[in-house]
């Protein structure tokens, strides 16, 4: 799964802003440091909270499938989150390099770092975990793994990796679409429950996802009677 290893942790050399709390008149004020300037932050942003329904399953088999999917999703989500956090900063650093030779050298340094430090862990992913990771990378970055490889390496390598992945039933072009695929809806349900319980650290998706539209669609479909011959 070297192609997934490369993308999921390609972004580990990023620059991040620093945030320090400061006591001011018994009120805690946070200062955000960006490029040497300190900006006081006193307002509190309230995040919309989804009201999640109680889990209901048609049968024991459906319940087991959900539990297995939850275990796999919780395992690979942190890698997709890391990719989204680092992508913008990485691209910014690459854009700051003028010479093509410097960009290639920088990319090579990152690749070697990833392979030495992280590839052994990610190679342990199963086929289904790898496919879930590809979907979540799209959820968090707004781009498919295929598109990221094409941008950061070359179109030929993207084609080659996708062809190789197909041999293992993994598509690097797979997008995350809860409204169109029931498994993606279940993954989104798993993520939202994990965010609310603080089992996972929340990160907003790169594109809008209407959870309730997906919920209504798949709940309604589950209630529809199956067509059977009398």
Backbone as JSON, one array per atom type, in Angstrom:
{
  "sequence": "XXXXXXXXXXXXXXXXXXXXXXXXXXXXXXXXXXXXXXXXXXXXXXXXXXXXXXXXXXXXXXXXXXXXXXXXXXXXXXXXXXXXXXXXXXXXXXXXXXXXXXXXXXXXXXXXXXXXXXXXXXXXXXXXXXXXXXXXXXXXXXXXXXXXXXXXXXXXXXXXXXXXXXXXXXXXXXXXXXXXXXXXXXXXXXXXXXXXXXXXXXXXXXXXXXXXXXXXXXXXXXXXXXXXXX",
  "N": [[0.83, -1.19, 0.0], [1.96, 1.23, -0.74], [1.39, 3.52, -2.2], [-0.71, 4.75, -0.84], [0.52, 5.22, 1.58], [2.36, 7.18, 0.85], [0.76, 9.41, 0.2], [-0.87, 9.83, 2.49], [0.85, 10.62, 4.53], [2.41, 12.57, 3.48], [2.49, 15.12, 4.21], [3.92, 15.92, 6.47], [5.86, 17.81, 7.09], [4.99, 20.42, 7.79], [4.31, 23.97, 8.37], [2.94, 25.47, 11.25], [0.51, 27.57, 12.9], [0.85, 29.25, 16.1], [-0.73, 29.08, 19.26], [-1.34, 30.79, 22.2], [-2.49, 30.89, 25.56], [-3.45, 33.74, 27.55], [-3.69, 35.36, 30.65], [-5.99, 37.87, 31.46], [-7.27, 40.36, 33.26], [-8.64, 38.49, 34.89], [-9.84, 37.07, 32.91], [-9.5, 34.68, 30.41], [-7.59, 35.16, 27.63], [-6.92, 34.36, 24.32], [-4.07, 34.43, 22.25], [-3.29, 34.52, 18.9], [-0.54, 33.7, 17.01], [0.7, 34.74, 14.05], [2.9, 34.75, 11.53], [4.64, 36.33, 13.07], [3.01, 38.34, 14.13], [0.78, 39.14, 16.78], [-2.53, 38.27, 17.51], [-5.31, 39.08, 19.34], [-7.81, 36.87, 20.55], [-10.99, 36.87, 21.52], [-13.59, 36.13, 21.24], [-16.04, 33.48, 21.23], [-16.54, 30.73, 19.29], [-19.41, 29.03, 18.36], [-20.21, 25.76, 17.62], [-22.3, 24.04, 15.37], [-24.38, 21.48, 16.56], [-25.05, 18.18, 15.83], [-28.03, 16.33, 16.11], [-28.12, 13.14, 16.82], [-29.68, 10.12, 15.84], [-30.86, 7.24, 17.71], [-29.04, 4.23, 17.36], [-30.18, 1.78, 15.14], [-30.65, -1.46, 13.95], [-31.3, -3.74, 11.26], [-30.89, -6.45, 11.61], [-28.85, -8.89, 13.32], [-26.6, -9.33, 11.78], [-26.3, -6.95, 10.32], [-25.7, -5.23, 12.39], [-23.21, -6.21, 13.22], [-21.69, -5.71, 10.93], [-21.67, -2.92, 10.99], [-20.24, -2.43, 13.35], [-17.74, -3.49, 12.68], [-17.08, -1.79, 10.55], [-16.94, 0.6, 11.96], [-14.72, 0.19, 13.63], [-12.66, 0.07, 11.73], [-12.87, 2.59, 10.52], [-12.34, 4.4, 12.63], [-9.72, 3.77, 12.99], [-8.32, 4.6, 10.65], [-8.99, 7.26, 10.21], [-7.39, 9.3, 11.56], [-5.11, 9.48, 9.89], [-6.09, 10.54, 7.51], [-6.96, 12.99, 8.46], [-4.52, 14.12, 9.2], [-3.4, 14.43, 6.66], [-5.02, 16.45, 5.55], [-4.46, 18.58, 7.27], [-1.83, 19.14, 6.69], [-1.61, 19.58, 3.96], [-2.15, 22.16, 2.79], [-0.11, 23.79, 3.91], [2.15, 22.47, 3.0], [1.92, 22.74, 0.21], [2.18, 25.46, 0.04], [4.83, 25.84, 0.8], [6.15, 24.52, -1.25], [5.39, 26.14, -3.39], [6.84, 28.33, -2.74], [9.38, 27.75, -3.51], [11.48, 28.4, -6.13], [13.05, 27.19, -8.14], [12.82, 24.28, -10.14], [14.42, 22.11, -9.6], [14.93, 22.41, -6.88], [12.4, 21.98, -5.83], [11.96, 19.31, -6.5], [13.99, 18.12, -5.03], [13.19, 18.76, -2.43], [10.76, 17.39, -2.29], [11.71, 14.81, -2.46], [13.14, 14.53, -0.09], [11.04, 14.58, 1.76], [9.64, 12.28, 0.98], [11.51, 10.25, 1.59], [11.64, 10.58, 4.34], [9.04, 9.91, 5.13], [8.88, 7.19, 4.33], [10.81, 6.05, 5.97], [9.92, 6.58, 8.57], [7.12, 6.12, 8.82], [5.92, 4.28, 7.03], [5.93, 1.53, 7.64], [3.97, 1.2, 9.57], [1.57, 2.0, 8.23], [1.49, 0.14, 6.21], [0.35, -2.01, 7.32], [-2.32, -1.84, 7.04], [-5.47, -3.19, 6.05], [-7.13, -4.27, 2.98], [-9.75, -3.19, 2.89], [-9.55, -1.22, 4.85], [-7.68, 0.41, 3.62], [-9.19, 1.33, 1.44], [-11.2, 2.77, 2.74], [-9.6, 4.75, 3.87], [-8.78, 6.11, 1.56], [-11.23, 7.22, 0.79], [-11.71, 8.9, 2.99], [-9.57, 10.64, 2.83], [-10.34, 12.09, 0.62], [-12.65, 13.25, 1.73], [-11.51, 14.97, 3.64], [-9.68, 16.57, 2.27], [-10.81, 17.32, -0.12], [-9.96, 16.39, -2.49], [-9.27, 13.58, -4.57], [-7.24, 10.69, -3.85], [-5.88, 9.92, -6.12], [-5.85, 12.33, -7.6], [-4.25, 13.9, -5.93], [-1.79, 12.55, -6.02], [-1.27, 12.89, -8.71], [-0.93, 15.66, -8.85], [1.22, 16.11, -7.11], [3.2, 14.43, -7.94], [3.35, 12.84, -10.75], [1.3, 12.56, -13.71], [1.52, 10.05, -14.94], [2.52, 8.38, -12.91], [0.34, 8.51, -11.2], [-1.62, 7.19, -12.74], [-0.42, 4.66, -12.88], [-0.25, 3.86, -10.17], [-2.98, 3.79, -9.57], [-3.84, 1.75, -11.25], [-2.42, -0.39, -10.2], [-3.53, -0.44, -7.64], [-6.09, -1.23, -8.26], [-5.85, -3.93, -8.64], [-6.03, -4.88, -6.12], [-8.58, -4.33, -5.43], [-8.92, -1.65, -4.76], [-9.68, 1.66, -5.32], [-8.1, 4.56, -6.24], [-9.35, 6.75, -7.12], [-11.67, 7.03, -5.82], [-14.4, 8.75, -4.39], [-15.81, 10.46, -1.52], [-19.06, 10.09, -0.62], [-21.74, 10.43, 1.07], [-24.46, 10.74, 0.46], [-24.88, 9.28, -1.79], [-23.78, 6.75, -1.45], [-24.35, 4.1, 0.71], [-22.52, 2.99, 2.54], [-20.73, 5.1, 2.87], [-22.4, 6.94, 4.11], [-22.78, 5.6, 6.55], [-20.16, 5.68, 7.5], [-19.88, 8.44, 7.86], [-21.78, 8.78, 9.87], [-20.55, 7.31, 11.91], [-18.25, 8.88, 12.29], [-19.37, 11.35, 13.18], [-20.53, 10.57, 15.6], [-18.25, 9.81, 16.97], [-16.91, 12.24, 17.09], [-18.61, 13.73, 18.76], [-18.46, 12.29, 21.13], [-15.9, 12.77, 21.69], [-14.01, 10.96, 21.01], [-12.65, 11.05, 18.68], [-10.8, 13.74, 17.26], [-12.4, 16.55, 16.1], [-12.58, 17.51, 12.7], [-13.47, 19.64, 10.18], [-15.08, 18.74, 7.1], [-13.79, 19.07, 3.7], [-15.69, 19.88, 1.98], [-19.21, 20.63, 1.77], [-21.35, 18.58, 3.68], [-24.44, 17.21, 3.93], [-25.71, 15.83, 6.5], [-28.24, 15.08, 7.47], [-29.85, 14.88, 5.19], [-28.71, 12.62, 4.01], [-29.19, 10.79, 6.06], [-32.03, 10.73, 6.09], [-32.52, 9.71, 3.53], [-31.32, 7.1, 3.52], [-32.48, 5.92, 5.73], [-35.17, 5.93, 5.04], [-35.05, 4.31, 2.8], [-34.35, 1.9, 3.97], [-36.68, 1.25, 5.25], [-38.41, 0.71, 3.25], [-40.49, -1.75, 1.77], [-39.29, -4.87, 0.62], [-39.33, -6.08, -2.73], [-41.02, -8.9, -3.41], [-41.82, -12.01, -4.84], [-45.02, -13.43, -4.8]],
  "CA": [[0.0, 0.0, 0.0], [2.93, 2.32, -0.73], [0.78, 4.72, -2.78], [-1.48, 5.39, 0.21], [1.51, 5.69, 2.55], [2.98, 8.4, 0.36], [-0.17, 10.52, 0.28], [-1.4, 10.05, 3.84], [1.82, 11.27, 5.41], [3.27, 13.43, 2.68], [2.34, 16.47, 4.69], [4.4, 15.96, 7.84], [6.83, 18.87, 7.3], [4.27, 21.67, 7.61], [4.42, 25.04, 9.36], [1.65, 25.68, 11.89], [0.41, 28.76, 13.75], [0.93, 28.96, 17.52], [-1.78, 29.74, 20.03], [-0.98, 30.82, 23.61], [-3.47, 31.55, 26.43], [-2.92, 34.8, 28.4], [-4.65, 35.83, 31.63], [-6.18, 39.32, 31.34], [-8.41, 40.75, 34.09], [-9.3, 37.24, 35.27], [-10.45, 36.46, 31.73], [-8.47, 34.08, 29.58], [-7.6, 35.64, 26.25], [-5.98, 33.63, 23.48], [-3.39, 35.19, 21.21], [-2.86, 33.73, 17.76], [0.67, 34.26, 16.41], [0.79, 34.43, 12.63], [3.99, 35.48, 10.87], [5.22, 37.29, 13.99], [2.02, 39.26, 14.68], [-0.13, 38.54, 17.75], [-3.91, 38.72, 17.33], [-6.12, 38.59, 20.46], [-9.05, 36.21, 20.19], [-11.83, 36.89, 22.71], [-14.91, 35.57, 20.95], [-16.16, 32.03, 21.29], [-17.33, 30.22, 18.18], [-20.28, 27.91, 18.71], [-20.34, 24.83, 16.51], [-23.59, 23.36, 15.27], [-24.34, 20.12, 17.08], [-26.03, 17.3, 15.2], [-28.79, 15.44, 16.97], [-27.98, 11.84, 16.19], [-30.7, 9.17, 16.28], [-30.38, 5.99, 18.29], [-28.69, 3.24, 16.36], [-31.1, 0.66, 14.96], [-30.18, -2.37, 12.9], [-32.31, -4.68, 10.8], [-30.62, -7.76, 12.19], [-27.55, -9.04, 13.99], [-25.55, -9.23, 10.77], [-26.12, -5.53, 10.02], [-25.04, -4.65, 13.56], [-21.8, -6.64, 13.18], [-21.06, -4.97, 9.83], [-21.47, -1.55, 11.46], [-19.17, -2.45, 14.35], [-16.48, -3.69, 11.96], [-16.82, -0.55, 9.81], [-16.56, 1.6, 12.95], [-13.34, -0.08, 14.04], [-11.76, 0.44, 10.63], [-12.95, 4.04, 10.31], [-11.62, 5.04, 13.73], [-8.29, 3.47, 12.83], [-7.66, 5.3, 9.54], [-9.34, 8.68, 10.15], [-6.29, 10.22, 11.91], [-4.2, 9.67, 8.77], [-6.74, 11.47, 6.59], [-6.94, 14.29, 9.14], [-3.15, 14.63, 9.07], [-3.2, 14.86, 5.28], [-5.68, 17.74, 5.35], [-3.77, 19.6, 8.05], [-0.51, 19.45, 6.13], [-1.63, 19.82, 2.51], [-2.06, 23.58, 2.45], [1.21, 24.3, 4.28], [3.13, 21.85, 2.11], [1.83, 23.37, -1.1], [2.7, 26.82, 0.19], [6.3, 25.77, 0.82], [6.59, 24.17, -2.6], [5.2, 27.32, -4.22], [7.88, 29.28, -2.39], [10.63, 27.34, -4.16], [11.4, 28.85, -7.52], [13.68, 26.26, -9.08], [12.22, 22.95, -10.22], [15.34, 21.19, -8.95], [14.74, 22.53, -5.43], [11.13, 21.35, -5.51], [12.14, 17.86, -6.58], [14.84, 17.73, -3.9], [12.37, 18.87, -1.23], [9.8, 16.28, -2.33], [12.45, 13.57, -2.21], [13.43, 14.5, 1.35], [9.79, 14.22, 2.42], [9.35, 10.88, 0.66], [12.41, 9.4, 2.37], [11.25, 10.7, 5.75], [7.81, 9.13, 5.3], [9.15, 5.76, 4.2], [11.6, 5.6, 7.11], [9.26, 6.77, 9.86], [5.71, 5.79, 8.94], [5.38, 3.33, 6.08], [5.74, 0.21, 8.25], [2.68, 1.2, 10.27], [0.47, 2.06, 7.29], [1.45, -1.07, 5.39], [-0.43, -3.01, 8.04], [-3.74, -1.65, 6.73], [-6.1, -4.18, 5.19], [-7.67, -3.69, 1.75], [-10.92, -2.36, 3.19], [-9.06, -0.05, 5.57], [-7.05, 1.27, 2.62], [-10.22, 2.0, 0.64], [-11.81, 3.76, 3.62], [-8.65, 5.85, 3.98], [-8.86, 6.86, 0.31], [-12.46, 8.01, 0.86], [-11.59, 9.94, 4.0], [-8.64, 11.65, 2.31], [-11.18, 12.95, -0.22], [-13.5, 14.03, 2.63], [-10.76, 15.99, 4.38], [-8.9, 17.46, 1.4], [-11.59, 17.73, -1.28], [-9.35, 15.81, -3.67], [-9.05, 12.15, -4.48], [-5.83, 10.32, -3.72], [-5.36, 9.95, -7.49], [-5.58, 13.73, -7.96], [-3.11, 14.38, -5.14], [-0.58, 11.95, -6.59], [-1.05, 13.52, -10.01], [-0.43, 17.02, -8.63], [2.49, 16.14, -6.38], [4.21, 13.62, -8.6], [3.12, 12.97, -12.19], [0.1, 11.87, -14.18], [1.82, 8.64, -15.22], [2.59, 7.66, -11.65], [-1.03, 8.39, -10.69], [-2.25, 6.12, -13.5], [0.2, 3.4, -12.51], [-0.67, 3.5, -8.82], [-4.39, 3.44, -9.59], [-3.95, 0.45, -11.88], [-1.93, -1.37, -9.22], [-4.5, -0.51, -6.56], [-7.26, -1.95, -8.74], [-5.6, -5.36, -8.46], [-6.4, -5.19, -4.74], [-9.92, -3.8, -5.23], [-8.86, -0.31, -4.19], [-9.66, 2.71, -6.33], [-7.58, 5.82, -5.73], [-10.23, 7.82, -7.61], [-12.92, 6.94, -5.06], [-14.8, 9.93, -3.64], [-16.64, 10.24, -0.35], [-20.38, 10.61, -0.96], [-22.75, 9.82, 1.93], [-25.8, 10.79, -0.12], [-24.96, 8.32, -2.89], [-23.34, 5.41, -1.03], [-24.77, 3.82, 2.08], [-21.36, 2.8, 3.39], [-20.2, 6.43, 3.2], [-23.31, 7.5, 5.12], [-22.47, 4.95, 7.82], [-18.87, 6.22, 7.93], [-20.14, 9.79, 8.38], [-22.46, 8.58, 11.14], [-19.51, 6.88, 12.85], [-17.41, 10.04, 12.58], [-20.11, 12.33, 13.97], [-20.68, 10.05, 16.96], [-16.92, 9.84, 17.58], [-16.62, 13.64, 17.39], [-19.41, 14.16, 19.9], [-17.96, 11.61, 22.33], [-14.49, 13.18, 21.76], [-13.12, 9.83, 20.72], [-11.83, 11.6, 17.61], [-10.76, 15.2, 17.23], [-13.18, 17.0, 14.96], [-12.03, 18.33, 11.62], [-14.55, 19.82, 9.22], [-14.75, 18.25, 5.75], [-13.4, 20.09, 2.73], [-16.89, 20.27, 1.23], [-20.41, 20.52, 2.59], [-22.02, 17.29, 3.76], [-25.72, 17.32, 4.61], [-25.88, 14.54, 7.17], [-29.65, 14.74, 7.62], [-30.32, 14.42, 3.88], [-28.25, 11.24, 3.87], [-29.92, 10.02, 7.05], [-33.41, 10.54, 5.63], [-32.54, 8.84, 2.35], [-31.0, 5.7, 3.81], [-33.47, 5.42, 6.68], [-36.38, 5.69, 4.27], [-34.81, 3.15, 1.93], [-34.34, 0.69, 4.8], [-38.06, 0.96, 5.63], [-39.18, 0.29, 2.07], [-40.64, -3.21, 1.68], [-38.6, -5.49, -0.51], [-40.22, -6.67, -3.71], [-40.91, -10.36, -3.41], [-42.85, -12.68, -5.59], [-45.91, -14.2, -3.96]],
  "C": [[0.87, 1.26, 0.0], [2.34, 3.62, -1.24], [-0.04, 5.46, -1.74], [-0.55, 5.95, 1.27], [2.04, 7.04, 2.12], [2.06, 9.6, 0.53], [-0.56, 10.84, 1.7], [-0.44, 10.8, 4.73], [2.8, 12.14, 4.66], [3.39, 14.83, 3.3], [2.92, 16.69, 6.09], [5.4, 17.07, 8.12], [6.18, 20.26, 7.27], [4.58, 22.69, 8.69], [3.03, 25.27, 9.95], [1.68, 26.95, 12.72], [0.44, 28.32, 15.2], [-0.16, 29.73, 18.25], [-1.44, 29.64, 21.5], [-2.07, 31.49, 24.41], [-2.79, 32.58, 27.32], [-4.02, 35.25, 29.35], [-4.76, 37.36, 31.55], [-7.45, 39.69, 32.11], [-9.28, 39.55, 34.42], [-10.04, 36.57, 34.12], [-9.35, 35.91, 30.85], [-8.64, 34.52, 28.14], [-6.56, 34.86, 25.48], [-5.38, 34.55, 22.44], [-2.92, 34.24, 20.14], [-1.66, 34.42, 17.12], [0.79, 33.79, 14.95], [1.83, 35.35, 12.0], [4.49, 36.61, 11.77], [4.26, 38.27, 14.62], [1.1, 38.52, 15.63], [-1.52, 39.14, 17.59], [-4.74, 38.19, 18.49], [-7.43, 38.0, 19.97], [-9.9, 36.11, 21.45], [-13.2, 36.28, 22.47], [-14.88, 34.06, 21.01], [-17.06, 31.57, 20.15], [-18.12, 29.0, 18.64], [-20.48, 27.04, 17.48], [-21.72, 24.18, 16.55], [-23.45, 21.91, 15.73], [-25.44, 19.3, 16.42], [-26.73, 16.46, 16.26], [-28.84, 14.08, 16.28], [-29.03, 10.87, 16.72], [-30.06, 7.96, 16.94], [-30.1, 4.99, 17.18], [-29.71, 2.1, 16.33], [-30.62, -0.18, 13.79], [-31.27, -3.37, 12.54], [-32.14, -6.05, 11.44], [-29.22, -7.78, 12.79], [-26.41, -8.86, 13.0], [-25.26, -7.77, 10.43], [-25.39, -4.84, 11.17], [-23.56, -4.98, 13.56], [-21.05, -5.89, 12.09], [-20.75, -3.53, 10.26], [-20.3, -1.49, 12.45], [-17.8, -2.61, 13.69], [-16.08, -2.43, 11.21], [-16.37, 0.55, 10.78], [-15.11, 1.41, 13.38], [-12.35, 0.36, 12.97], [-11.72, 1.95, 10.41], [-12.17, 4.79, 11.39], [-10.11, 4.86, 13.58], [-7.64, 4.37, 11.78], [-7.96, 6.79, 9.5], [-8.17, 9.61, 10.52], [-5.32, 10.47, 10.76], [-4.78, 10.65, 7.75], [-6.75, 12.88, 7.17], [-5.55, 14.93, 9.02], [-2.9, 15.15, 7.66], [-3.81, 16.24, 5.04], [-4.95, 18.86, 6.08], [-2.48, 20.05, 7.39], [-0.53, 19.89, 4.67], [-1.41, 21.28, 2.16], [-0.67, 24.14, 2.74], [2.29, 23.73, 3.36], [3.13, 22.52, 0.75], [2.4, 24.78, -1.08], [4.23, 26.83, 0.16], [6.84, 25.42, -0.56], [6.47, 25.37, -3.53], [6.28, 28.36, -3.95], [9.24, 28.95, -2.98], [10.54, 27.65, -5.64], [11.94, 27.82, -8.5], [13.04, 24.88, -9.0], [13.1, 21.93, -9.51], [15.17, 21.21, -7.44], [13.44, 21.86, -5.0], [11.26, 19.83, -5.51], [12.97, 17.36, -5.41], [14.04, 17.75, -2.6], [11.38, 17.7, -1.15], [10.49, 14.96, -2.01], [12.78, 13.43, -0.73], [12.19, 14.04, 2.13], [9.47, 12.75, 2.21], [10.23, 9.95, 1.49], [12.03, 9.41, 3.85], [10.02, 9.83, 6.03], [8.1, 7.64, 5.3], [9.92, 5.23, 5.41], [10.81, 5.6, 8.41], [7.87, 6.16, 9.95], [5.21, 4.63, 8.07], [5.1, 1.96, 6.7], [4.37, 0.12, 8.92], [1.51, 1.17, 9.29], [0.38, 0.83, 6.39], [0.65, -2.18, 6.05], [-1.93, -2.89, 7.75], [-4.24, -2.77, 5.83], [-6.63, -3.49, 3.93], [-8.83, -2.75, 2.04], [-10.51, -1.11, 3.96], [-8.41, 0.93, 4.61], [-8.08, 2.02, 1.8], [-10.95, 3.06, 1.47], [-10.9, 4.98, 3.76], [-8.69, 6.73, 2.73], [-10.11, 7.76, 0.32], [-12.31, 9.17, 1.84], [-10.59, 11.02, 3.6], [-9.42, 12.62, 1.42], [-12.09, 13.82, 0.66], [-12.75, 15.2, 3.25], [-10.02, 16.97, 3.49], [-9.7, 18.0, 0.22], [-11.02, 17.2, -2.58], [-9.16, 14.32, -3.48], [-7.56, 11.87, -4.33], [-5.16, 10.34, -5.09], [-4.98, 11.37, -7.89], [-4.38, 14.27, -7.2], [-1.8, 13.83, -5.67], [-0.24, 12.63, -7.91], [-0.45, 14.92, -9.85], [0.98, 17.01, -8.05], [3.58, 15.31, -7.04], [4.03, 13.77, -10.11], [1.89, 12.18, -12.58], [0.34, 10.4, -14.43], [1.88, 7.83, -13.95], [1.19, 7.48, -11.05], [-1.76, 7.27, -11.41], [-1.72, 4.76, -13.07], [-0.25, 2.93, -11.14], [-2.13, 3.09, -8.79], [-4.6, 2.07, -10.21], [-3.51, -0.65, -10.93], [-2.94, -1.55, -8.1], [-5.73, -1.31, -6.97], [-7.1, -3.46, -8.59], [-6.0, -5.81, -7.06], [-7.77, -4.62, -4.4], [-9.93, -2.47, -4.5], [-8.78, 0.7, -5.33], [-9.18, 4.01, -5.71], [-8.42, 7.01, -6.19], [-11.54, 7.88, -6.82], [-13.17, 8.22, -4.27], [-15.68, 9.54, -2.46], [-17.99, 10.88, -0.59], [-21.47, 9.93, -0.14], [-24.16, 9.79, 1.34], [-25.99, 9.73, -1.2], [-24.57, 6.9, -2.5], [-23.66, 5.19, 0.44], [-23.58, 3.64, 3.02], [-20.76, 4.15, 3.79], [-21.09, 7.14, 4.22], [-23.01, 6.9, 6.5], [-21.13, 5.44, 8.38], [-19.07, 7.61, 8.52], [-20.85, 9.71, 9.73], [-21.46, 8.19, 12.24], [-18.64, 8.06, 13.26], [-18.12, 11.03, 13.49], [-20.28, 11.86, 15.41], [-19.32, 10.08, 17.7], [-16.5, 11.26, 17.92], [-17.35, 14.08, 18.66], [-18.93, 13.52, 21.21], [-16.49, 11.96, 22.6], [-13.54, 12.0, 21.64], [-12.18, 10.19, 19.58], [-11.87, 13.11, 17.69], [-11.41, 15.69, 15.95], [-12.35, 17.8, 13.97], [-13.12, 18.42, 10.55], [-14.13, 19.27, 7.85], [-14.43, 19.39, 4.81], [-14.58, 20.58, 1.9], [-18.1, 20.02, 2.12], [-21.02, 19.13, 2.52], [-23.31, 17.48, 4.55], [-26.05, 15.96, 5.23], [-27.35, 14.12, 7.23], [-30.29, 14.3, 6.3], [-29.95, 12.95, 3.67], [-29.0, 10.32, 4.83], [-31.33, 9.71, 6.58], [-33.48, 9.57, 4.45], [-32.35, 7.38, 2.73], [-31.94, 5.09, 4.84], [-34.77, 5.06, 5.96], [-36.23, 4.45, 3.4], [-34.85, 1.85, 2.73], [-35.75, 0.28, 5.18], [-38.9, 0.48, 4.48], [-39.3, -1.22, 2.02], [-39.94, -3.76, 0.46], [-39.61, -6.15, -1.43], [-40.02, -8.17, -3.74], [-42.09, -10.96, -4.16], [-43.72, -13.51, -4.65], [-46.09, -15.61, -4.51]]
}
